Amino acid sequence: MKAAIVELSKSHEECVFSQISFLQEDNNDDVSLFLHPAIKNQITYLNLANNVSIINFDELKGFKSLQYQLNVVKELSKFDKVIFNTASSSKQVRNIVFFLLFYKVECIGVLHNTKKLQKSFTQKIISLKIKKYFVLSDYLKDKVRISNSKIKLESFYPIFFPKFKSQNIEKKQGEVWFCIPGRVEFSRRDYFYLIHQLQKNELSAKIKFLILGNINTKDGIAFKSELERLNFESYFIFFNEFITNELYYSYIEKSDFILPLLKRKDFSYLNFKISGTFNLAFAFKKIIICDDFYKNITDLNENGIFYSEESFTEIISNTNNFVIKNTYSDKKWHYNFQYKKYINFIKS
């Protein structure tokens, strides 16, 4: 079986390694990657692929873009299976998948927002060719309601990463680290909720919040300035430059808890998508500390601690009193389980 993984966007690199690892373990000889250059620069395991092609539509318009799309279609038509790592939200993906209707190659998609299956006209066009979609949690699979009976869904968890050399990181005795992965983006996380909680109650100096991303963005600089104004910066660990994968994973490994800081009452996470922070927690078997609005999400409920407006600082200050037993005991967190599930769906 000749297989290709395609990622035309600048996102979702974190989902690629699990898939190429699964395919290589099953196929062992012919897996190719077609990647946006921004993704290629983030990937440290290109050696796992038999071939790596760069695809970049950023500067192309009109006829030149269409001609390039047709060239990509011609290359992808040579494979038995083509997996689109982001099978939505792109005119280029729509067009390429549509043109592949005229070839025997089977196309499979990873869907990062299941709402696309319900309301997106572009997704309907994509689904003329793609009849099998992966979604990124069992919970989402159970929530999806689709009218097209020809479409099949399966869940998988891309929670496996390349082996990395653990970095020598200093962590003072007694410190408790709450990791908030990624650069600061006010649209994605409620950082001001954290500031609000710090204003209400003083915390132990042993508590540290890791802002695990380059702080030097517009939102990051504004957030840090507000912390300095309120004299809260001692609770935080910041990074002033891009963090390498090895250092990034080492800090997650060293952290005690993952703190997503999702905005309260964001119904999209209850119905249509996951946060990449969830998968990082699952990958490193870390307990997630999350707003109780999200307690009905099964994976979080089984492996998390939930806070309310009133209980946040109490939980942060006394995590030992809230630690849950038997976290990550389900077989689905094991590599072999996800590998078999993924491959069986690919081959079905």
N, C-alpha and C positions, 0 to 999 in steps of 0.2 A: 504493500500500500504506500503510494506516494502522497504525502500530506504537506500542506502549507498552512502556516499561521500568518494572518494578515492584520496589521494594525496601522491604519492610515492617519490616526489622530496623534496628538501629543500626550495622550493620557492612557491609563490602565496598563502600564508596563508591568505592574505587580502581578498581573494575571497570566503573564506569558510563561514564566519559568515552569510552573506546575504543568502546564499543557505540553510544552516541549519535552519535559521530563517523562510524562506519561506516554507520549507518542514514541519517543525514542526507546523507552523500555519495552514497548510492545512491538515496534517496527524495527528499531535498532539500525536503520541504515538510510532512510530517506525522508528527512523532515527539513523543510525550508522555511525561512522567515522573510516576510515582506514588511518593511518597517518604515515609519516616518523617521527622518534623521534625528529628531529630538529624542525619540525612544531608543534608537540604536546607541546613542551616546550614554544612555543610562544602564544599558545591559552589559553585564560582565561575563556572560556565559554564551557568547556568540559561537564559541567552539562546539557547542552541542548541535548546532544546525549544520546540515550539509551544504547549504547555500544561504547567503544573506543578501537580499536586494533592498535598495533604498527607494522609497516611493515618496515623492514630495510634490503636492499640488499647490503649495502655498502661493507661488508666484505665477501660476498659469491661469489663463482665462480663455473663454470662448473655444475656438477651434483647436488651439494648442492643448488645452486641457482635455478636450474630447479625444483627440488623437492619442494622448498619453494614456487615457483610460482604456482605449481599445488595445494599446500595446500591453497594458497590465492584464487585460482579459485574455489575450493570446497566451501569455505566460502561465496564468492560473489555470487555463483550460487543459494544461498538460498533466495536472494532478488528479488523483482519485478523489481526494477530500481536501476541501479548503475551509479552514475555520477562521471566521472573521471575529477577531478579539473584541471589537466594538461594532456590533451589527445594527447600527442605527445612527440617526442624527447627522448624516452626511450625504450630500448629493453625490459625491464620488462613490461612496459605498453603494448607494442606491443604483447608480448607473452601471457600475461594474457587475454587481449581482444580477441586474436585469439582463445585461448582455450575456452573462454566463448561462442564461436560460437556453441558449442555443447550443450548449455543449453538455456532454454527459457528466461532467464533474459534479460531485455532490457538494453543496455548500451548507455549512452549519454555522450558527451564530451564537455569540455570547451577548446576552442582553443585560445591560446595566440598569435599565429602568423599564420595568414590565408595563408601565403605563403606555409605552409606545405601541404595544400590541392592541390596545383598546381604541386609541384616538388618533394615531398618526397615519396620515395618508401615505407618507413616504415609507412607513413600515409595511403597509399593505403591499406596496410595490416590491419591497425587499422580500416579503413573504411569498411572492410568486415563485421564487427559487428556493429560499431557505424555508424548509419545513421542520427543521429541528433546531431548537434553541436551548442553550444552557442559561439558567438563572443562578444567582450567587448565594442562595440559601434554601434550605428545605422550607422555611417559613414562607418565603416569597413564592415558591412553587405552589404551595397550598393556597395562597391568596389569589393567584392569577385566575381570572375568568376570561376565556377567549371564545369567540363565536365560530372561528374557523376550525372545524374538526380535523382538518388535515395537518394542523400544526401539533407537534409533539414537544413537550417540555421535560427537561431533567435538571436537577440541581447538582452543583458541585462546588467545592470550596477550594479556591486557588490559594492555599495557605502554606505552600512549601516554597522555600527560597534556597539559593545556592549556599553551600557551606562557606562560611566566612571566618577569617582569622579574627578572633575576639581581641578587641583593643584594650589596652591597659587604662582603665578609667578609675579615677579616684572617687570613692564614695565613702564619706565619713561615717564612722560607726554610729548606729542609731538613727541615721537619716531614713526617711521614708519618701520614695520618689513616685510621683504621679506624672505619668508621661502623657503629654498632649501632642501627638505626632503631626507633622506637617507645618508648613509656614502659616503665619497668622493671616486669616481671611475672615473678616467680620461677617460676610455673607454665609459662611459655613458653620461657624462655631460661636457660641455665646460667651465671649471672653469677658464681657462686662457683667455677666452674671457672677463670674468668679470674683471680680473686683467688688461687686456688691456684697458678696458673702464675706470677703476679707474685711470690709468696713464694719460689718455687724459683729464679728467675733475675732479676737486675736488667736493666732495659731502658734503652735510650738515652732521654735526655730529649726527643729529637725525636719520639718515638712518642706519638701521642695517640689515645685511644679516645673517640669521640663518642657520648654517650648521647643520641640524637636524639629526645627526647620530654621532656615535663614531668617533672622528677625528683621533684616534690612529690606522690608517691603513697606509700602505706604501705610498699610494697616498695622504692620509689626512695629514700625517706629512710633505710630500714634499710641499703640497699646503700651509700649515700654515707657513712653513719656508720661502717660497717666499713672503707671505704677511708681515711677520715680517721684512724681508730684505728691503721691499719697504715702510715699516712703514704704512701699510694699516690695521693692525689687529684691530684697534679701530672701524672699520666698521662692525666687525663680532662678532657673538656669537657662541662659540664652546662648545662641550661636550666631556669630556675626558674619558667617560665610556659608557657602554650600557645604553640606555634610555628605561625606562619602558613604557609600552603602555599608562598608565595614563598620564605620563609626556609628552610623544610624542604627544598625541592627544591634551593635554592642550596647548602646544606651537603652534600647528597648529590653534587651536581655537583662540588664542591670536594674531596670525599673521594677517597682513592686506592684504597681497598678497601672491600668490604662484608663484615662479620663477623656472620653470623646467630646464632652462639652457641647453636644448637639443642642440646637435651639429647641426649647420646649414647645410641644404641640406642632412639630413638623410631621404632618401626617404622611408625607412621602416615604419616610422610613418605616412607617407602620404598614404600608400597602404596596410600595413599588420598588424600593431600592435599599441597598445597604450602604453603610459608611465604610470606606477603606480601612478606617481605624478598627472596625470590628475584626476584619481579617488579620490585621497585625496582632491583635490580642489573641485570636484563635491560634495563629501560627506559633506564638511564643508561650501559649498556655497561661496567659495573664488574666487575672480577674478584672472585669470591667466595672467601673463605677459610673453609674448612669442615672439620669433623671427617671423617676418612677413612671413618667408618661410612657416609657418604652418597655415596661415590665412584661407586656404580653408577647414580646418577641422571644420565642422559645430559647434560642441560643443564648440570649442575654440573661434570661430568667434563670437558666441552669448554671451560668458561669459568671454571674454578676452580683453586685450589691447596688441597691437603689436608694436614692436620696429624694427628699422633698425640699421645698423652700426652707422649711423649719429644721430639717435634720442634716443638711449638707455639712456644716462645720463639725457637727458631732461625729459623723461618720468619718470624715477626713482625719479627725483628731484621734479616733479610737478604732482604727481599722481592725485591730486584733479581736475586738468584741463582735465583729460582724463577718469574719471569715467563714465562708461556706465550705462544706465538705464535698468530696467526690466531684470536684470540677473536672471537666474534660474527660469524663469516664466513658462517654459514648464512643462506639467503634468508628463513628464517622470522622473522628479527628485523626485517624491513622492513615498513613500514606497509602497502604495497599487497598484500603476500602475506597478511597477517592479515585485511585488509579483504575481499579476494576469498573467502578461506576461510570467513569468518564469514557473509557475505551469501549465498554459495552454499548453505550449510547451512540458513540461515533460509528460503530460497526452495525448498529441495528437497522 
